[in-house]
């Protein structure tokens, strides 16, 4: 996946679109993660990014980047359909990796702790 496409996915949007993305992410994140967990080499960082995106103390620009990447992850239709075993989440992981890299300084120890706790409690096969 090229940088241009990733840049388009992660570019800023208005507050209304960010709210829609947040609703989609809250509704579908854990279900999608359970399906994709074995294909995600950085599950804990992904979940920490999820908590950072939902944290009202996170700067709006950072929340927007993370919500865009997470919304792309939970959408059933994207560049490479998720049902293609072994390939379906590769484009999602490229977008998420780019987003996490861009905002890594905003993911706090509290977000990482919440991620570890949530993964310990969740029934997710890694």
Secondary structure, DSSP 4 states (H G I P E B T S, - for coil): --HHHHHHHHS---HHHHHHHHHHHHHHHHHHHHHHGGG-TTHHHHHHHHHHHH-TTS-HHHHHHHHHHHHHHH-S-SSS-TTSTTTTTHHHHHHHHHHHHHHGGG--HHHHHHHHHHHHHS----
